[in-house]
């Protein structure tokens, strides 16, 4: 039996970076709970695969392939969502990320790019979705941040600063868009994705698991479950909050 406070029946969600990893898992979790989906990522084949999985669950899904930092892609995504799925109530801003940086070698332009990529699309996508959400009677936004926003660690000045900015953006937009729209964020810890796999030697993986209180690395579905909660009526009195989903790790362990 589905606990009704976690049902997303009648909801329509946009998920960015939805082709793989955390974005894919979030999209499918929302579909399992009853939401129809509008999916975006760069690779059409990845989107088609996720849309097919959603369809197998009985959900409608549309895809818009493109660069989510391009406002034309954003506008097409929002317009098609409302036109083809009838409304818009949920947004998961998952697209983002960047690698480690050397503080004596990263240029100002590269640093600025890291900040913009991790913050500006989330800001603009929220701005563009809010009118449709209000027209639908309300909505929820979930931003995918990172524990890097609160860890002090070497060679993460760009990524850490970018995700810290995303956290503060989340808090402030919750003030701007309440009470109709709730805005929250998730800070994933180390998640087993295709992007991480090349860096995980057996020794490093064992050390990280040993230093994690819950004894394992995270899976994309761990983040998806938190996103489902924050999107659902169960989180109806939560906004402007940053939820750490990290296995209990409180310091860098990579």
Long-range contacts (C-beta under 8 A, 24 or more apart in sequence): 2-33, 3-234, 4-233, 5-232, 5-233, 5-234, 5-236, 6-33, 6-228, 6-229, 6-232, 6-233, 6-234, 7-33, 7-34, 7-232, 7-233, 8-33, 8-34, 8-35, 8-90, 8-228, 8-231, 8-232, 9-33, 9-34, 10-34, 11-35, 11-36, 11-89, 11-90, 11-231, 12-36, 12-37, 12-38, 12-81, 12-85, 12-86, 12-87, 12-88, 12-89, 12-90, 12-136, 13-37, 13-38, 13-89, 13-90, 13-91, 13-92, 13-231, 14-38, 14-39, 14-40, 14-77, 14-78, 14-81, 14-88, 14-90, 14-91, 14-92, 14-125, 14-129, 15-39, 15-40, 15-91, 15-92, 15-94, 16-40, 16-41, 16-68, 16-92, 16-93, 16-94, 16-95, 16-121, 16-125, 17-41, 17-68, 17-94, 17-95, 17-96, 17-144, 18-46, 18-47, 18-50, 18-94, 19-43, 19-46, 19-47, 19-49, 19-50, 20-46, 20-193, 20-194, 21-191, 21-193, 21-194, 21-195, 21-220, 22-94, 22-144, 22-188, 22-191, 22-193, 22-220, 22-223, 22-224, 23-92, 23-94, 23-95, 23-144, 24-50, 24-220, 25-219, 25-220, 25-221, 25-223, 25-224, 26-92, 26-94, 26-142, 26-144, 26-220, 26-223, 26-224, 26-227, 26-228, 27-54, 27-92, 28-53, 28-54, 28-57, 28-224, 29-221, 29-224, 29-225, 29-227, 29-228, 30-90, 30-92, 30-227, 30-228, 30-231, 31-57, 31-59, 31-61, 32-57, 33-228, 33-232, 34-59, 35-59, 35-90, 35-231, 36-60, 36-61, 36-85, 37-61, 37-62, 38-62, 38-63, 38-64, 38-77, 38-80, 38-81, 38-85, 38-88, 39-63, 39-64, 40-64, 40-65, 40-66, 40-68, 40-73, 40-77, 40-95, 41-65, 41-68, 41-95, 42-66, 42-67, 60-85, 68-95, 68-121, 68-125, 69-116, 69-117, 69-120, 69-121, 71-124, 74-121, 74-124, 74-125, 74-128, 75-128, 78-125, 78-128, 78-129, 78-132, 81-132, 82-132, 87-132, 87-135, 87-136, 88-129, 88-132, 88-133, 88-136, 88-139, 89-133, 89-136, 89-137, 89-138, 89-139, 89-140, 90-139, 90-140, 90-141, 90-142, 90-231, 91-125, 91-126, 91-129, 91-133, 91-139, 91-140, 91-141, 91-142, 92-141, 92-142, 92-144, 92-227, 92-231, 93-121, 93-122, 93-125, 93-126, 93-141, 93-142, 93-143, 93-144, 94-144, 95-121, 96-121, 96-122, 96-144, 96-162, 96-163, 96-166, 97-159, 97-195, 98-158, 98-159, 98-162, 99-159, 100-155, 100-156, 100-159, 101-155, 101-156, 101-157, 101-158, 101-159, 102-155, 103-155, 103-157, 106-157, 106-158, 110-158, 111-157, 111-158, 114-158, 114-159, 114-161, 114-162, 115-158, 115-161, 115-162, 115-165, 117-162, 118-159, 118-162, 118-163, 118-165, 118-166, 119-162, 119-165, 119-166, 119-169, 122-166, 122-169, 123-169, 123-173, 126-173, 126-177, 126-183, 130-177, 130-181, 133-180, 133-181, 134-180, 134-181, 137-180, 138-180, 138-181, 139-180, 139-181, 139-182, 140-181, 140-182, 140-183, 140-184, 140-230, 140-231, 140-235, 141-173, 141-177, 141-181, 141-182, 141-183, 141-184, 142-184, 142-185, 142-186, 142-227, 142-230, 142-231, 143-169, 143-170, 143-183, 143-184, 143-185, 143-186, 144-185, 144-186, 144-188, 144-223, 144-227, 145-170, 145-185, 145-186, 145-187, 145-188, 145-242, 146-187, 146-188, 147-187, 147-188, 147-189, 147-244, 147-246, 147-249, 149-187, 149-242, 150-187, 151-251, 151-252, 152-252, 153-252, 153-254, 163-187, 167-242, 170-240, 170-242, 171-240, 171-242, 174-239, 174-240, 174-241, 175-240, 178-239, 178-240, 182-230, 182-235, 182-236, 182-238, 182-239, 183-239, 183-240, 184-230, 184-235, 184-238, 184-239, 184-240, 184-241, 184-242, 184-243, 185-241, 185-242, 185-243, 186-223, 186-226, 186-227, 186-230, 186-242, 186-243, 186-244, 186-245, 187-242, 187-243, 187-244, 187-245, 187-246, 188-218, 188-222, 188-223, 188-245, 188-246, 189-217, 189-218, 189-244, 189-245, 189-246, 189-247, 189-249, 190-217, 190-218, 190-246, 190-247, 190-249, 190-253, 190-254, 191-217, 191-218, 191-219, 191-220, 191-222, 191-223, 192-217, 192-218, 192-219, 192-220, 193-220, 204-254, 207-253, 208-253, 208-254, 211-249, 211-253, 212-247, 212-248, 212-249, 212-253, 213-247, 213-248, 213-249, 214-247, 214-248, 215-247, 216-247, 217-247, 218-245, 218-246, 218-247
